[in-house]
Amino acid sequence: MTDIMTPEQRHRCMAAIRGKDTKPEIIVRKYLFSRGLRYRVNVKKLPGSPDIVLKKYGVVIFIDGCFWHGHKGCKHYRLPSTNVDFWKAKISRNIARDYVNNVDLNLAGWKVIRIWECEIKTKAKREETLQTLYTQITSNQHIQKTKRIKKQKSRTYDDYPDDFNIAAEPDVDWYGE
């Protein structure tokens, strides 16, 4: 099947797809703000530049489009019939990048929550999803874990006993004394 648009029209359509301040992101942000939660948006210092960062709770939120992030089993995720190899590779790279970002954020002590576009598309599903999101954010389990990580003191050389071999050196009498 050939493309019904000219290359210029296709370029204009693809260029109009935004990466931030999308309608699903704004829906989630308005909901969280109405519940009294304050957050930062698109924090570039964190891996993956999360859509929403709630530092107080140690939570980052990504709102992912079903097509662009390969939501398996979703009716909105369907590969285009043209240039299939390109789209498979692109979406596979996006999924791999998302996984790496999740791992990096988890290792840094963040709780990562991903919301799919289809979960907030209809009003019926939206309210349930947003209520679950609010509960996940405010649950004490992750907050206490984050506080525990922050309270851990890093060890210095003074914390080790004198007879502790830092470089795993054997106790050797070097001068034959």
N, C-alpha and C positions, 0 to 999 in steps of 0.2 A: 504494500500500500504506500503510495507516495504522499508526501506532505502537502496539505492543501494551502499552506501559507508560503509566501515567498520567503527567501532567507532574511530579508530585512524585517518582515513582519514577525517571523519566529524569533529573531534577535531581540526585537522590542518586547515581545511577550516574556521571554526568558529573563531579560534585564529587569523586568518589573517585579520579579519574585524577590521578596525581601528576606533578609536573614535575621532581622530583629524588629521589635515592635509589631509583631504579627497579631492578628485578631485573637488566636488562642492564648498568646502570651498576655495580652491586655486583659482578657477575661480572668485569667488566673491572678494577675497582679491586683485587679480591682477587688476580687474576692478576698485575697489575703489582707489588703489594706483595710477593707471594711470590717475585718475581724481583729483589727488592731495590731497586725504584724507589720513591722517595718523592715525594709530590705534594700539591697543594692541590685542594680540591673547591669547585665553584661560585664562582669568584672573580668577584665583582661589579664589580671595577674594570676588567675587560677587556670588550671588546665581545662581546655575546652570552652573557656569564656562562658560560664553558666548563665542562663537566662535570668535567674533570680538567685540571690545569695542572702541567706538569713544567718548572719554571723553569730548572733546571740544564741541561736539554736544549733549551730554547727551543721547547717543543712544547705545544700545547693540543689536547685531544681532546673531541669532541662525540659522544655516543651518541644517535643519532636514531631515533625511532620511525618505522616505515615509513609508517604512515597519516598522522601529524601533519606529516611533512616531505616527503610526496609522492614516495616512492621508486618511480620509474617502472620498470615491468616486474616488480614484486614482487607476489606473490600476496596479501600483507598490505595492499597499497594498493588499496583499492576504495572509490570514493565511495558514500556512503549513497544510497539511492534516493529519500529524501525531502529536501526543501530543498537541492537540488543546487546552485543558484546560490550559496547561502551557503557551502557547503563548498568549492566551487571557489575562491571569492574568499579564504576563510580560508587554505586550503592554499597558494594562490598567494602570499599575503602572507608566509606562513612561509618559503617557498622564497626569495622576494626578500630577506627579512630575513637568512636564512642566508648568502646570497651577499654582502650588504653586510658582514656580520660577518667573513666569510672575507677579503674585500679589506682591511678595516681591520686585522685581525690580521696579515695578510701584510705590509702596509705598516709595521707596528710591529715587524717582524722575527720574528714567531712562525711556526712551521710548524704548519699546521692539519691535523688528521686527523679524518675523520668515519667513524664506524662505524655501520652500519645494524643495527637490531634483528634482522632476519632472518639476519644474518651470524653471530650468536652464539646463535641460538635452539636449534639442534640441536647435540649434543655433537660430532658428526663435523665440522661446519663450524667450530665454536667454536675448537677447538684450532689449526686452520690459521690462522684469522683472528687469534687472539691472538698466535701466534708471529710472524706477519707484522707485527703492530702493534709488538711488542717490537723487531723488527729495524729498523722505520722510526724508532722513537724513538732507538735507540742508534747509528744510523748516523752516522759522523763527518762526513758531508757537510754537514748542516744545523748541527751544533754548531760547526764551523769557521766557517761563514758568520756565525752569530750572534756568535761571538767577534770576527770581523773588523768587524762593524757596531759593536760596543761599543768597539773600540779606536780607531775613527775619531775624530779630534779635530775639534771644531767650530772654524771659523775665526773669528777676532776681527778687529777693525779693524787691530790691530798686525801681522797677518799679510800685509796687502796692501802693495805698494810705494807710495812717496809720490806717484808720478805716476799712480796708478790712480784713475780717475774713478768714485767709488762710485755716484753717482746718474746715471751716463751723461751727464755734463755736458761740453760741448765745452770745449776749452782756449781761453778767451776772455780777452783783456786788457781787464778791465772799466774801468780808469781811463786807458786810452790811453797807458800808459807804455811 
